[in-house]
Amino acid sequence: MSYEIERVTPCRVVLTATIDPEEVRAEREHVLADWLRSARIDGFRKGKAPRLLVERRFAESIREDLEEHLTRKVWDQVRREEKLNPASPLGIRESKWLESGEFHVNADFDIYPAIELPALDSFAPPPFELTPSDEELTGALEQLRERQAAWEPVEGEPAAEGMLVEAEVHGEFPEGNGEPFHEERSLFQLGRDEVYPEIDSAVRGRSVGEEVAAERTIGDEGGDDRKGKRIAYRVRIKSLRRKRLPHVDEAFATSLGVDKGVEALKARLREGVMASKAERRRETWREALVTYLAEGKTIDLPEGVVRDDTRKEVLEFAQALAQRGINPDEAKVEWDKLEKEMKGRVEKRLRSELLLDVLADSLEIQVSVADVDHEVEHQARRIGVPFAELRGNLAKGGGLERVGAVLRRERAVDEALKRFTEAKT
């Protein structure tokens, strides 16, 4: 077999190949042997029909199988000898038989670029302090108090900053072009941007049982058909509540399941903050590693892969809108701008994956079937579905291979970061 490849772009290859008659005949014998073993013809047991009869009866199918086998032979040999990493299936432009008995194929396909990585010895991620600061520990404690806060009724006081308001809200459009609306129970906290500023301002200083009026003009969020329209509100305050944060004492610690008091609670918080910072450090160092591996170069990407992945991202965004009850065709979305942004994210992800795949190759990272199953089992527990169901669904669309690829990349990252930390110690 002889072939030529032309790189029309850094990631697009045109292949022209010719298989000589001897190879064609040898491959035909393999194909015909399969047909002779499996052919069913009336009057003969399976696999016992005469060769000439099988050739005549199934001539067209045998020819199609032979062309498929020859094309696959070309595809496998070119990939192996040229050390190409295909990013798309082989696209046949033309395949034909020559009078000499040769088989000729003209095809094209996308490839991922060959990448050479710098030595890991010079990699130095940015400093990242794991020890929690006093401010971080105080913030973690305050967040814990916020989660355990109680809302107590307010009596005899006007609505003020931070209070939780329960209100009955009625709205109407004084100039028409809108249906009146009514909400029996609306909850919002003053000063937290949970309600329009006009309503927030009108409610402040008022007491339970009072009804206040507010008015606002619809802005850009209403679309061209409603922009500039006035809405008049009547808001009746039904109740007010104030947040009460618990004191940090022995009882507070006990209520959280910590038996050894406040100091033990703070020690647990410290461990949690350190664990969170360790995760953030890994993400920071991972990004720094990818940047280092790229060496400031722009890695070429196959256009077809970028295009398909971007379309998939846009489609998933539209589906998410539909699931929330929003018609994508009517949504106020700048689709061209969104597609451009998603394309940028896709390109960044693909370049990162390519670099980490090469890194995994250089580090000889392996991922077993058991490793993939373990990860799928973890995901199944996290989302609350049976392991077998999730694994089966992933297997149908190549999801298991994707899980394995992600695991392999992340193990490569861990190994590279481990080498750095060991070198520092």
N, C-alpha and C positions, 0 to 999 in steps of 0.2 A: 504494500500500500504506500502511496505517496500522497503528501498533503502540503498545503501552504496555509499559513495564518497571517492575517493582516489586522493590525490593531488600528481600527479607524478612529477610536478615541482611547484614552488610557484604560477605560473599562468596557470597551466594546470590541469584540473580535469577530472577524469574518473568516470562515473556514472553507477551503476548497480541497476536496480529497478525491482520489481515484483509487479504486481497488482493482487489482489486476485479475485476469480471468482465472488464474490458478487458485487464488484465494476465494474468488466467488464460487468456483466449483466445490472447493473443500467445505465452505460454509453451507452451500446448498445440500451437501450430503448430510450434514448435521441436522438441518431443518427437515429434510426428507425422512431421515431416520425417526424423528419424533412423529411425523405424520404416519409412517408405516406402523408404528407401535400403537397409535391411538385411533386410526381411521376405522369407521364402521361402514361397511358396504353389505347390502343384502346378499345373502348366499355365502358369506365368509364370516368366520369368527373374528372378533376384534383382534387386530394386529396380524391377521393372516391373509389379507387381500394382496394380490400380485402388485409388484412395484409399478408396472406400467399403467395398471388400472387406477391406482391411487394418484399417480402423476396426472393422468388425464382428467379424472373426476374432480380433483382439488387443485388444478393448475393455478387458478387465480389466487386462491388463499395461500398456497405454497409460495407463490411469487411475492405476495404481500409480506408474509413472514420473513422471507429471505431479505427483502429490502429493509425490514425493521432490524433484523440481526446485523446486517452489514452496516447500517447507520449507527447502531449501538457499538459495533466494533471500532468504527472510526472515532466516535465520541470518547470511548474508554481509552483508546491509544493516545489520542491527542492530549487529553487531560493528564494522563500519566507522564508522557514524555516531555510535555511543555510545563509540567508542574503548575497547572492552572487551577484556580479556585472559582468554579462557576457560581454566578449569582442568579442565573436563570436557566431554564431548560434550553436545549438545543432547538433553535428555530430553523426549520428547513425552508430554504428559499427555493431550491430546485434539487430534484433527484431524478436521474435518468440512466438508461442503459445505452451504452455505446455499441456500435456495430462490431467492435473488436471483442465484445463480451465483457468489457470493463463496466464497473458501476461507478457513477460519478455523483458526488454530493456537493452542494453549495449551501452553507448554513451560517447563521450568526448566533451569538449569545453574549450575555453580560458576564464579566468576571470581577471579582474583588481584586484590588491591587496587591502586589507583593510589597511587604513592609519589612524593613530592617530596623530593629530596635537598638537603642543605645544600651550600654552596659548598666546594670543596676547598681554597680558600685558607687556611682556618682549621684544617685538619687538622694535628695535630702528634703523631706517634707517640712512644711512650716511649723514653727513651735506651737504647741497646744498644751496648755496647762490643765492637768486632770484634777488637781486638788481644788475642791470647791472653795470659793471665796466666802467671806462672811455675808456679803450681799446676796449671793446665790442661795445660801442656806436660809437666810431670812426670807427671801422670796419664796422658796419652797415651802417654808412653814406657813407663810401667809396664804399661799394657794390652798394648802391643806385646811386652814381655818375657813377659807371661803367656801370650800366644798362641804364643810360641816355646819355652815351658818344656818340660822333659823330666821324665818320672817315673822315678826310679831306685829299684831294689829296696833295701829296708831289711833289714839282717841284724843280729841280736843286740840289737835295741832293741824296746821295747814300743810299742804303738799310741799315738799322741799327736795333738794338734791339727794339722789340716791334712793328715794322711797319707791316702793313698788305700788303702782296705781292699777286698780281694777275699775274699769269704766264701761259705760254703755255709750256707744258712738253711733250717731246718725249723720249721714252725709247726703248732700244733694247739689245739683248743678243749677245755680240761679239763672243761667242763661240758656238752659236746656242742653240738648246734645249729650245727655247722660241720664241713666236711671238712678233714682235715689237708692241708697244702700243703708243697711242697719246691721250693727254688730252688738249682740247682747252682752258679750263678755270679752273685753279687750284688756290684755295685761301688758304693761310696759314700765320700765324703770326710768325715772327722770334723770336726765343728764347722760344717758348711755346711747343716744342716737337710735333708740328703738322705735321712735315715733317721729312724725314730722315736727320740725322745730316750732311751727306755729301752734300745734297742739300742746307740745311740751311747755311752751311759754304761757299759754292760756291757763293751764292747769296749776302751775306753780302759785302758791299762796292761797289756794282755794281749799275748802274743807269737804269732808264726806257729805254727800247729799246735794251739793251745789251742782248747778248746770252752767257750763261756760260755752261761749261761742268762739270759733276760730275760722279762719279763712286762708286759703292758699291758692296760688296759681300753678297749674301743671307746667312742668318744665320739659326738657328734652326726653325724659323717661316716658312720657305719654305718647310719643310718636307725633307725626305731623298732623293727624286728624284731631288730637286732643290738646296739643301744645297751646298754652296761653289761656285755656279754659279755667274758670274759677270754680272752686269747691268750697261750700259752706258746711261747717261741722257744728253739731251740738253734742257736747260731751258731758255726761252726768257721772260724777265721781261716786262710785259705789263703796269703795273701801281703800284704805291706805295701810301699807305695811312698811316696817323698817327692818333692815337686816341687822341681826345681832350675831357678832362673831364670838365663838367660844373662847374662854380664857385658856391659855396654855398652862395646864396644871396636871396633877396626877389623874384627875377624873377624865380629862380630855385624852390623855394617853391611854387610859384603860378602855375608853369608848372605842378606840381604834385598834384594840387587841394587843396593846403593848403593856405588859404587866410590870415592867421594871421602871416605870416612871418617865419623866420628861427627858432625862438624859438619854435613856434608851431610845425614845422616840426620835430625838435629834440625831442619834447615831444611825438609825434606820434611814432617816431623810438624807443624811450624808452619803450613805451607800447608794441610795437611789439617784442622787445628783451626780455622783461619780460615774455610775453606770450610764446615765444619759449623756454625760460628757464624753465617755469612751465611745459611744455610738457616733456622736457628732464628730469626734476626732477621726474616726475611721472614714467617715464620709468625706471629711476635708482632705485627709491624706489620700484617699482613693482618687479624688478629683486631681490632686497635685500629681499623683503617679501617672494618670492618663495624660496630663499636660506635659510631663517630663518625657514620656514615651513618644509623644508626637514631635518633640524637638522643634516646635514652632512651625512645622510644615503643615500645609493643607493637604489632607489625604483625599485623593480622587474617589468618587463614589459612583457606582452604576446608576445611571439615570432611571432605569426602569424600577429598581428597588426603591429608590427615594420616592418616585412618583406613586408607586403602589402603596407604600407604607403611609405616605401623606394622605392619600385618599382614604385609607382605612381609618386614620386618626380623625379626619373630618367627618366620616360616616358615623363613627362611634360618638362624636360630639352631638351630631344631629339626633342620633338614637337616644342619647341621654336627655336631650330636650323633650323629645316625644314622650319619654317615660314620665317626665314631670308635667305632662299635659300641655306642652307648648308646641304648636305647629312650627316645625323648622322653616317652612316657606314664609311664615308670617312673623317670625322672630326678628327682632331688631339686631341682627348680627351682620357685621361687615365680613362677609364670607371670604372675599379676596384677601383681606388683611389677615383673617384667621388662618387661611390656608398657608399664607406666607410664613406666619409665625410657627405653625405646626411643621412646615417643611424644615425650618431652622432647627427645631427640636429633634426631628427625625434624623437630620444629618449629623447633629452632635451625638445622638445615641449610636448611630451606625459606626461613626468613627471610633467612638469609645469601645464598642464591641469588637471591631476589627483589631485594634491595638491589644486588647486584653486576650483575644483568641491567640494572637501571635505570642503574647507573653506566656499563655498557658502551654503552648507548644514548646517554647524554649525551656520551660520549667518541668516539662513532661508531666503535667497535671492529668490525672485520670479520674473519671467519675463512673462508678459502676451502676448497674441496674438497681441494686439494693440502695445505693445512695439516692437515686432518683425517687424510688418508692418511699424512702424515709422522708424526703422533702414533700412529696405529694401528701403523705399521711399527716404531716405537720400542717399543711395548708388546709386539708380537709377538716381537721380539728378546729382550726382558726375560724373557718366560715360555717362550720356546723353541718357538714354533709358527710355521708358515708364515704370511706376511703375508696371502695370499689367503684362507686358511682363517679367520683371525681377522676379517678385514674382512667376509667373507660371513656369518659368524655374527652380527656386530654389525648388519649391514644388515637381517637378518630381524626383529629386535625393536626397531628404532628406536635401536639402540646408537650408530650413527654420528652421529645428531643429538645424542645426549647427550654424546658426545666433543666435538663442536663447541661445545656450550653450555659445557662445562667450560673448554675452551681460551679461549673468548671472555671468560668471567668472570676467569680468571687473567691474561689480557692486560690487562683493565681494571685489575686490582689492580696489575700491574707499571707501567702507565702512571701511575696515581695516585701510587705510591711514587716513580717517576722524577721526577715534577713536584715532589714534596716535596724530594727530595735536590738537584735542580737549583736550587730556590729557596733552599736553605740555603747553596749554593756560589755 
